[in-house]
Amino acid sequence: MTRGLLSYATSAVWRRRGRAFGLGLGLALTVTLIAAILFVTESLRAEAVRADAALPDVVVQRLVGGRPTTMSLDDAGKLQGIDSVRAVRPRVWGYLFVPALQGNVTIVGVPSSQAPLDVAHGSLARGRDLAHGAHEMVAGARLARDLGLVTGDELQLPSAQRSPPMRLVGTFSSAVELYTADVLLCDDDDARALLGLGPSEVTDFALELANPEEARVVAGTVLARMPQARVVEKKQLLRVYDLAYGRRSGLLLAASIPALVALFLLAWDRGSGIGPSERKEIAILKAVGFGTRDVLVVKMYESLLVATLGTAAGLLAAYAWVFWLGAAGLRGALVGWSVLYPDSPLTPEVDFAQLLAVATSVVAPYVGLSIVPAWRAAIVDPMESMRG
């Protein structure tokens, strides 16, 4: 019996394929937008989690007037000797506006005691590592490409202090492209010249802990020794990324809700306006022995077929848009970068529960809206429907 009802519902959908295609296309487009937002958000969140190893356990900054400012190398003495602090690393880094890109580049100074690519947590793609004191730089592969540079080229960057041109000696890449797409590595002296820092000035201090679980205790001790400091723990930073992506995706999802509501209203309008041919079809079904329940099951199967096919097409389109086409037009809105967007492929982080939630939130209301008009037509006497 069920197979027969399903077969009849399939043929009914085919007979009214124009209307079914229109509604299914609307469902597919709406599901594509919603699912794509979820796919990109989860992939970016996973990217931030994978960057956990690239983040220091604790970062100490200095605040003046509520804004971060530079610190002195002498401040390292106040941070040494704290229980669980294994190393205190002064960092020289900052943002430099490059007119050719109309955006900021992240300048990262490399101390002589540390390998350049260890600072960037990347691997050399071309060329070699920089030599300290030779006015050399190593750039992210995407940044070098955007600047039109190849190894051996020299570049005069706009700097706060007078500095000689720097020679590009290599490019690097990283599994965490989010943190290296706009990075330019040079030695500490060149970084200070570009950023306008004095010989003893640093941007902040990165603390390496023997036990990362004691970060909260270490932060309290740092604040007791340096009341003007701001302490950022790794877990706090990861939570900031999570909240930022969640807020942006929430705004985009909220913007797509009216489209979904409009689609449901259209489905209700089309379903409520059952034409004379459909009323006669229902009357004939009842006249040949179909009960009201059978008629409702047929109409439910019809709506379920349209909604399921439309939702499946939307999910497949969203997957292709995000993971094959790089979420063109959507990724930048969620990442929030001004110019240099990471162009590495997004890694699929598809949660089956989310797919089920998207499908249910679309299919269930659509099917429910189609049942009520069919029930109204099914309870009418067949002879009265035939005469109408």
C-alpha positions in Angstrom: 0.0 0.0 0.0 2.8 2.4 0.9 4.6 1.7 -2.3 1.5 2.4 -4.3 0.8 5.7 -2.6 4.5 6.7 -3.1 4.3 5.8 -6.7 1.1 7.8 -7.2 2.7 10.8 -5.4 5.7 10.6 -7.7 3.6 10.7 -10.8 1.6 13.6 -9.4 4.7 15.6 -8.8 5.8 14.8 -12.4 2.4 16.0 -13.7 2.8 19.3 -11.9 6.6 19.5 -12.5 6.6 23.2 -13.3 5.3 24.2 -9.9 7.4 21.5 -8.2 10.5 22.8 -9.9 9.8 26.4 -8.9 9.3 25.6 -5.2 12.2 23.1 -5.2 14.5 25.7 -6.7 13.5 28.2 -4.1 14.2 25.7 -1.3 17.5 24.7 -2.9 18.7 28.4 -3.1 17.7 29.1 0.5 19.3 25.9 1.9 22.5 26.7 -0.1 22.9 30.0 1.6 22.2 28.7 5.1 24.3 25.6 4.7 27.2 27.5 3.2 27.3 29.9 6.1 27.4 26.9 8.5 30.1 25.1 6.5 32.4 28.2 6.3 31.9 29.0 10.0 32.8 25.5 11.2 35.8 25.3 8.9 37.1 28.6 10.2 36.5 27.5 13.8 38.5 24.3 13.1 41.2 26.4 11.5 41.5 28.5 14.7 41.7 25.3 16.8 44.4 23.9 14.6 46.4 27.1 15.2 46.5 26.3 18.9 50.2 25.2 18.7 51.1 28.5 17.0 49.8 30.6 19.9 51.8 31.4 23.1 50.3 30.3 26.3 50.2 33.8 27.7 50.7 37.2 26.1 51.6 40.3 28.2 50.9 43.7 26.8 51.1 47.2 28.3 48.1 49.5 28.4 48.2 53.3 28.4 44.9 55.1 28.4 43.2 51.8 27.7 45.1 51.2 24.5 48.1 48.8 23.9 51.5 50.4 23.7 55.1 49.3 23.5 57.0 47.8 26.3 60.7 47.8 27.4 63.1 44.9 27.3 63.7 45.7 31.0 60.1 44.6 31.7 61.2 41.0 31.1 62.8 41.0 34.6 59.4 41.5 36.1 58.1 38.4 34.4 60.9 36.0 35.1 60.9 33.9 38.2 57.1 33.4 38.1 56.2 29.8 38.9 55.4 27.7 35.9 56.9 30.3 33.4 59.5 28.4 31.4 60.5 31.1 29.0 59.9 34.9 28.4 60.2 35.9 24.8 60.1 39.6 23.8 58.2 40.0 20.5 58.6 42.8 17.9 55.6 42.9 15.5 53.0 45.2 14.2 51.0 46.4 11.2 52.3 48.4 8.3 50.1 50.0 5.7 51.3 49.2 2.1 49.8 51.6 -0.5 50.3 49.0 -3.3 47.9 46.6 -1.5 45.7 49.3 0.1 45.9 47.2 3.2 48.0 46.3 6.2 50.9 43.8 6.2 51.9 42.2 9.5 55.6 42.8 10.1 57.2 40.2 12.5 60.7 40.6 13.8 62.8 37.5 14.2 65.3 37.5 17.0 68.8 36.1 16.2 68.2 33.3 18.8 65.2 31.9 16.9 64.8 30.4 13.4 62.6 32.5 11.2 60.1 29.8 10.2 59.8 28.7 13.8 58.3 32.2 14.5 55.9 31.8 11.6 55.1 28.1 12.3 55.4 27.5 8.6 57.6 25.7 6.1 59.8 27.2 3.4 58.1 27.2 0.0 60.9 28.8 -2.1 64.3 30.3 -1.5 66.1 30.3 1.8 65.8 31.6 5.4 66.8 35.2 6.0 70.3 36.1 7.4 70.3 38.5 10.3 71.8 42.0 9.7 71.6 41.7 5.9 68.3 43.5 5.4 66.5 40.4 4.1 63.0 39.3 4.4 60.9 36.1 4.0 57.2 36.6 3.1 54.1 34.5 3.0 53.6 33.0 -0.4 50.3 34.8 -0.9 51.7 38.1 0.2 54.7 37.8 -2.2 52.3 36.9 -5.0 50.1 39.9 -4.3 53.1 42.2 -4.3 54.4 40.7 -7.5 57.7 39.7 -5.9 60.0 36.8 -6.6 63.1 35.8 -4.6 65.9 38.2 -5.3 63.7 41.3 -5.7 64.1 44.3 -3.4 61.3 46.2 -1.8 61.3 49.6 -0.2 58.6 49.5 2.4 57.1 52.7 3.9 58.7 53.0 7.3 58.5 55.2 10.4 62.3 55.4 10.4 64.7 55.6 7.5 65.6 52.0 6.5 67.3 50.5 3.4 65.4 48.3 0.9 65.0 44.7 1.9 65.6 41.8 -0.4 63.2 38.9 -0.6 65.1 35.7 -0.1 62.3 33.2 0.4 58.6 32.6 0.8 56.9 30.3 3.3 53.5 28.7 3.7 51.7 27.1 6.6 48.9 24.7 7.3 47.3 27.5 9.2 47.0 30.0 6.4 44.9 32.3 8.5 48.0 33.4 10.4 50.6 33.6 7.6 48.8 35.0 4.5 49.9 38.6 5.3 53.1 38.0 7.3 56.5 39.4 6.4 59.5 38.2 8.4 62.6 40.2 9.0 65.2 40.5 11.8 64.4 42.5 14.9 66.4 45.6 13.9 64.6 45.9 10.5 61.2 45.3 12.1 61.9 48.1 14.7 62.9 50.5 11.9 59.8 49.7 9.9 57.5 50.0 12.9 59.2 53.0 14.5 60.3 51.3 17.7 63.4 52.2 19.7 66.3 49.7 20.3 64.9 48.6 23.6 61.2 48.7 22.7 59.1 45.5 22.1 55.5 45.0 21.2 54.7 42.5 23.9 56.0 39.4 25.7 55.1 35.8 25.0 55.2 33.5 28.0 55.8 29.8 27.6 54.4 27.8 30.6 55.5 24.5 31.9 51.8 23.7 32.7 49.4 25.6 30.4 46.6 24.8 32.8 48.1 27.3 35.2 47.7 30.2 32.8 45.0 31.9 35.0 47.3 31.8 38.1 50.2 33.1 36.1 48.0 35.9 34.7 47.1 36.9 38.3 50.7 37.1 39.3 51.7 39.2 36.2 48.9 41.7 37.0 50.1 41.9 40.6 53.6 42.7 39.4 52.5 44.9 36.5 49.1 46.6 37.2 49.2 48.5 33.9 49.5 45.3 31.9 46.9 43.4 29.9 47.3 39.6 30.0 45.8 37.5 27.2 45.6 33.7 27.7 45.5 31.3 24.8 42.1 30.0 25.8 40.7 33.5 25.8 42.1 34.2 22.3 40.6 31.0 20.9 37.3 31.9 22.5 37.5 35.4 20.8 37.8 33.7 17.4 34.9 31.4 18.2 32.7 34.3 19.3 33.7 36.4 16.3 32.9 33.7 13.8 29.7 32.9 15.6 28.6 36.6 15.6 29.3 37.1 11.9 27.6 33.9 10.9 24.7 34.7 13.1 24.2 38.0 11.3 24.3 36.4 7.9 21.9 33.7 9.0 19.6 36.3 10.4 19.7 38.1 7.1 18.7 34.8 5.3 15.7 34.1 7.5 13.4 36.5 5.6 14.1 34.6 2.4 13.1 31.3 4.1 10.0 32.9 5.6 9.0 34.3 2.2 9.5 30.9 0.6 7.2 29.3 3.2 4.6 32.0 2.7 4.8 31.3 -1.1 4.4 27.6 -0.4 1.4 28.2 1.8 -0.2 30.5 -0.8 0.3 28.0 -3.6 -0.9 25.1 -1.3 -3.9 27.0 -0.1 -5.0 27.8 -3.7 -5.7 24.2 -4.7 -7.1 24.5 -8.2 -10.2 22.8 -9.6 -8.1 20.0 -11.2 -6.6 19.1 -7.9 -9.9 19.2 -6.1 -11.4 16.8 -8.7 -8.3 14.6 -8.4 -8.9 14.3 -4.6 -12.6 13.7 -5.2 -11.8 10.9 -7.7 -9.4 9.3 -5.2 -12.0 9.3 -2.5 -14.6 8.0 -4.9 -12.5 5.0 -5.8 -11.9 4.1 -2.2 -9.2 6.3 -0.9 -9.8 7.5 2.7 -9.0 10.9 4.0 -5.8 9.5 5.6 -4.7 8.1 2.2 -5.2 11.4 0.5 -3.2 13.2 3.2 -0.4 10.6 2.9 -0.2 11.1 -0.9 0.0 14.9 -0.5 2.6 14.5 2.3 4.7 12.3 0.0 4.4 14.9 -2.8 5.6 17.7 -0.5 8.3 15.4 1.0 9.7 14.6 -2.4 9.9 18.3 -3.5 11.3 19.4 -0.1 13.8 16.5 0.1 15.1 16.9 -3.4 15.3 20.7 -3.0 17.1 20.4 0.3 19.5 17.8 -1.0 20.3 19.9 -4.0 20.9 22.9 -1.7 23.3 21.0 0.6 25.3 19.7 -2.4 25.4 23.2 -3.9 26.6 24.6 -0.6 29.3 21.9 -0.3 30.6 22.7 -3.8 30.4 26.5 -3.2 32.4 26.3 0.0 34.9 23.4 -0.5 35.3 23.4 -4.3 35.0 27.1 -5.1 36.4 28.5 -1.9 33.2 30.2 -0.7 33.7 33.0 -3.2 31.9 36.1 -2.0 31.1 34.6 1.4 34.5 33.8 3.0 35.6 37.4 3.2 32.5 38.4 5.1 33.1 35.8 7.8 36.9 36.1 8.0 36.7 39.9 8.3 40.1 40.7 6.8 40.4 43.9 4.8 42.5 42.9 1.8 44.6 39.8 2.2 42.3 36.8 2.5 43.8 33.4 3.1 43.3 31.4 -0.1 44.0 28.0 1.2 41.2 25.4 0.6 38.8 25.2 3.4 38.9 21.9 5.2 35.4 20.2 5.4 34.2 20.1 9.0 30.6 19.0 8.3 28.6 18.0 11.3 25.9 15.5 10.6 23.8 17.0 13.4 23.9 20.4 11.7 23.0 18.9 8.3 20.0 17.1 10.0 19.0 20.4 11.7 19.1 22.3 8.4 17.1 19.6 6.6 14.5 19.3 9.4 14.0 23.1 9.7 13.2 23.3 6.0 11.5 20.0 5.2 9.2 19.8 8.3 7.6 23.3 7.9 7.2 22.9 4.1 5.5 19.5 4.5 3.3 20.8 7.4 2.1 23.8 5.3 1.1 21.5 2.5 -1.0 19.1 4.6 -3.5 21.6 5.9 -4.9 22.7 2.4 -5.0 19.0 1.4 -6.9 18.1 4.5 -9.5 20.9 3.8 -10.0 19.5 0.3 -10.1 15.9 1.5 -12.9 16.4 4.0 -15.3 17.8 1.4 -17.9 15.5 -0.1 -16.5 14.0 -3.4 -19.8 14.8 -5.3 -19.7 18.4 -4.2 -16.0 18.7 -5.3 -16.9 17.1 -8.7 -19.7 19.6 -9.2 -17.4 22.5 -8.2 
